[in-house]
Amino acid sequence: MIRIGGLGPLTLPGIPWAGRELKDGMSLAVQQLNGSGGVLGRQLTLLFEDTHGRPEAGVAAVERLLGESVHALAGEFHSVVADAIVEPVERSGLPFVCASATLDDITARRLGFVFRLAPPQSYGWAIYADFLASQGFQHVVALQEDNRYWNNGSRAIEGRLQNLGVHFTRLSVAPGLADAASWIRQVKAKQSESAVPDILLLLMAYPEPLRSVVGEAHNHGLVPPACFFGDPAGRTVFPDWWEIAGTGAIQVPFLSYTRPDRPTGNGKRISMHFKKQYGREPTFVAFEGFDSVLVLARAFEDAGTTEPPNVRDALRRMELEGTRGTIRFSTERAGVVHQQWKWPPVCVVAYSHARQAFSEADLLWDAEHGSIGTTSLRRAG
């Protein structure tokens, strides 16, 4: 038996839907691989641990998986958790395929056992800034809790917007001290300025305080087309968005690492099987989970063994058609592109009505092509 250790948040304060998507994507990959004869003549098994969205819980989850003698690790959605587990994984020497976490530091350390499918935050969030400028937003306001993930993301957006001549304001509070009413009062106060806030970036924990902030903003008339919300972290894709933010929280642009209209042939096939098995469309997070198992399985086969050094070498040579494109782990001489898929699809998507299927969502911006046709968030508002 070949054991893959999966990691993701299944309970609060993490985002349970993110963990569920990762787990279901991984489970489907294991099921399909086993149905085709397994890997190296052996069956795969997935041992999935709940990280609760907390660094210390993530470290404990890794230790439990190591106690089960797993052959490789994959997954995690929350960047601060993925960053925290690097140290115990390094001690084990096992390959870790980071499926969804984007914090730059995860690959900027340039460690030989970390391979990442999700793009680094500085890349994806700069693309989000390009989208904001393309839509004609004049004053972008970040409602931001003060932690590494939100700080790094807002800096990436601010730096790009400054170069593009777009006004950016950060309204930051310490974690756990967010007050929705105070944040919205500050936004309202800025409406007297020449550059009126026209989009609020929700850089805060989910479900709270995001739920309260969206409700307070609606109570004060901060709704499209006067003022939009933005979620570069991509949580709008999860089914519980409508319970948390409300069915009126449409036209919220979010980053997605798959295009609604252009999966690969493999992606179309997997989407069909996923819907049949789980009764819903897969999100990009589910695709990341599926691909993480797929690349490990190929690496085991190419290496002819589960020995970690051989598997790591096989991952470095990887070229594999995944659910969203051809996966290769690139390495540049410096920076965050170290054993990094360069690049998965990166686009900006929004829903035009509540509970809309992702496959029918509006594709607003694409990292490769820029603006898509005549679709415009501002005109839709």
N, C-alpha and C positions, 0 to 999 in steps of 0.2 A: 504494500500500500504506500502511495506517495501522498504525504500530508501537506496541504497548503494552509497556512495560518492567515485567516482573514481578520481585518480590523475595521471597525466603523462604529459610529454612535447609534445605538438603538433606543436610548432613553435620554430624557432631559438631565442636565442642561444642554446636551448635544442636540442635534437636529435628527430626530428619529427617522424621518423619511429619507434622509441622506444615507443613513446606515442600512435602511431596508433596501434601498435601490442598489447599493453596493453588494449587499449580501445576495439579493435575488439575481443580480447579473452574474456574480461569481458562481452561484449554485447552478444556474442554467449552463454555464460553460463547463463545469465539472460533469454535469449530467450528460451533455452532448459528447464530450470527450470520452467518457466511460462507455457511452453507447456505440462509439466507433472503435472500441477495443482498448481504450485507456492509453497510457503513456509508458513506453519501455516495457510493454507487456504487463503493466501493473495498473490497478484501478487508482483513481484520484479520490481523495476525500477532503472536504473543506471543514476546517475547524474555525468557526467565526466567533470572535470575542467582542463584547460591547465595551467601547472606550468612554462612553458617557459624555463625550465632548470635553473631557478634562485631561490635562497632561498627565497627572499622577495616575489616573485610571488607565490611561493608555499604556504607561510603563508597566503597570501591574498586569494588563492584558497580554503584553508581549512576554512577560515572565511566565505567565500561565501557558502560553503557546509553546515557549521553549521547553517547558516541562513536559509537553506532549510530543516532543521530538519532531517538530515540523521541519520540513525540508526547505521552505521558503516562506516569505511573508508578503502580503499584498493588501492594499486598501488604504483606508482612512480618508476622511473628508475634511476634518478640521485641521487647519495648518499648524496651530500651536500644539496640537496633539502629535501630528506627524513629526514635527521638529523635536518634540520631547523624547520620542521613542528611538531616535537615531542612535543615542548612546548605547542602550542595551542591545539594539540590533547589531551595532558595530562590534560589540564584544562577542556576539554569537558567530559573526562572519557570514551569516546567511544573506542571500540576496533579498532585497526589499523593493518591490515594485510599488511605488507611490502612485496610487490611482487618481486621486482627486485633489489632494492638498497642493496649494500653489505658492506658499511663502517662498520667497527667493532663497532664503538661507538653507533650505532643504537640499538644494543642489549646489548653491554657492560654496558650500564646504568642500565640494569636489571629492566626495568619498567614493571609493571603488565599489561599494555594495548597494548604493542607492540608484535606482532607475525610475524616471518619472514619466508618466503619461500626460498629466495635466500640464498646461503651460505655466511658466512662472508668473507671479502676480504682476510684476513690473511690466511684462509684455501685454498681458490681457487687459489690465486696467488702463494702460496707455491707449490701447485700441478703443476702449470705452470712451476715453476723452476725445478721441478723433470723432467718434459718433456724435457726442454732445455738441462739438463745434459745428459739425455738418448740419445739425438740426437748427442752428441759429440761436441756441441758448446764449444768453448774455451774462447771466449771473448764476453760477452753480454754487449751491450751499451744501456742505457736508455736515450732517448731523451725526457726530462721531463720538463713540466711546473710545477712551484712551487705552488702546492695547497695540501690540506689535502688528497684528494683522491689519486692523483698520488704519493705523498710522502709516504703514508702508503703502497701502492701497491709495490712501488720499494723497500721499506725496507723489505717487506716480501720476495721478490724475491732475494734480495741481501743476506739476512741472510741465506736462504736455499742454495744458490749457493756457498757461502763461505764454508759451511760445506761439500759441494760436490767437492770443489777444482776447481771451475770455476771462472775465472776472471770476475769482474763486474765493469763497469764504469758508473757513472751518470753524464750526461751533462745537468745541470738544468738552467732554466731561469725564470724570474718573469712572471706571467700571462700577456699576452698582449704585451710582448716584444720579443716573439719568432721570430727569423730570420732564415729561412730555409737555406740560403746560409752559414751563420755562423756556424750553427749546422753541416752541411755536411763538411765544411772545417775542423772542429775539428775532425770529424770522419776520414777524409782523412789523417790528421796529425798523427793519431794513427796507421796508416797502416805501419809505420816504426818500430813499437814496435814488440817484439817477439811474443806476442799474438795479432794477427791481429783481429780487430772487425769482427765478422762473423754473427751477428744478431743485428738489431736495433729495440728496443721496442718503439712503437709509443705512448708515454704517454703524450698526448697533445690533445687539443680541436679538435672537429670534426664539420664541415668540414675543417675549417682552425684553425691552420696552418698545419694540417695533409696533406691536398692536396698538399700544396707547398713543404713540406718536401719530400714526396714520389716522386714528379716530379724532385726535385733537386738531390735526390739520384740516380734516374735513369739516369739523365744527366751526372753523374760522374761514371757510371758503377757499382754502388753499387746494384747489382741485383744477384739473385740466379744463380749458386751455390756459387759465391764468398761471397755474403752477402745477408741475408734474412731480412724481416721485421717481427715483431711480434705484435699482438694486444691482450694482455691479457684481455682488457676490453670488448672484444666480439663484437665490432661494425662491424666487417667484415661480420657478419651474415645478416645485413640489406641490402635490395635490392639496396639502393643508393650507396653502397660501390664502385661499378664499375664506376659510374659517378664521384665520388669524388677522388678515388685513381687510377682510370684507369683500363682498362681491362687487363693490364699486371701485375696488383698487385695480382697475384696468389701465392699459396704456402705460405700464411700468416697464421701461426697458431694462433687460437683464442680459448679462453675459451667458452665452451658451457655448459649449465645446462640441456641438454637432449642429449642423444646419437642419431646419425642419424639412427642407425640400430636397436634400441631396445626401442620403446615406449611401454607403457603398453597397454593392450587391450582397456582401456578407451582412451588412447592417440591416438591409431590408429583410433578409432571411431571419436574422436574430430577432428583429422587432416582431415579426409574425409569431415566432415561437414564444417570445416573452408575453405577448398579449394573450395567446392561447393558454399559457400556464398560469399567469398572474392576473389576468383580467384587466390590464391597463397597458397603456403605451409605456415603453421604457424612456426614462429621462437620459440626458447625457451622462449622469452619474452611474446609471445602470450599465450603459455601454462601457464606461471606464472600468467598472467591476468585471464585466465579461472579458474585456481586453487584457486586464491584468493577469487573469488565469490563463488566457490564450498564449500570451508571450512566455509565461513561465513553462507551460507545457511544451511549447516549441523549443525552449532553451534546454529542458531536460532531454528531449529527443535529440537535438543537435549535439549536446554534450555526451550523450550516451550514458549518462550517470546523473545522480542527484548530488554529487559532491559539490559544495559551494564554489570553489575556485573555477571549476570547469563550467558550471552553470553561469557564473558571472561573465566568463569569457564568451560564452555562447550568446548571452544577452547583448554584449558589445557588438557582435557581428550580425545581430538580428535584422531581418527585413521580412516583414510579415503583413499581409493584408488583414487589417482589423475591421471593426465595425464602422470606422469613420475615416479610414485612409490607410496608407502604408506606413507601418510603424518602424522607425529606425531611431536608435538612441545616439544622438550626435554629441560630440564633445568639441568645445572650442578651447583655445589656450587659456582663457581667463573668463571669469564671470559665471553666470548662472546656467549656461548651456553645458552641463556636464552630465552625460548619460541621460539626456533629456530628449523626448520626442519633439523634433523641430520640423513642423509644428502640427498639432492637431487642429481641426477646424476651430476658428474663433469667430463668433459673430454676436450681434446684438439683436435680440428678439423681444417682441411685446405681444401681449394678448389684447385683442380688441373687444372681447366680451368674456364674462366670467365662465370658468370651467371649460374653456376652449381647449381642444386637443392640441398638443404641441405641434403635431404635423400640419395643423391649419393656422398656426400663429404667424404674425407678420414678421418677416425677415427684414430688418431695417438697415443693417450694416454688416459687411463681411470683411474680415481682415485682409483677404486677398484682393477683393474687388471694390471695396469701399461701399458707397451708397448703392442700394439695390433698386434699380428702376425708378419709379415715381413714388414709391412708398415713403411716407413721411409721418412721423409721430405727431409733429406739430399740426399738420393739416388734418390728421385724423381727430385731434382734440378739438 
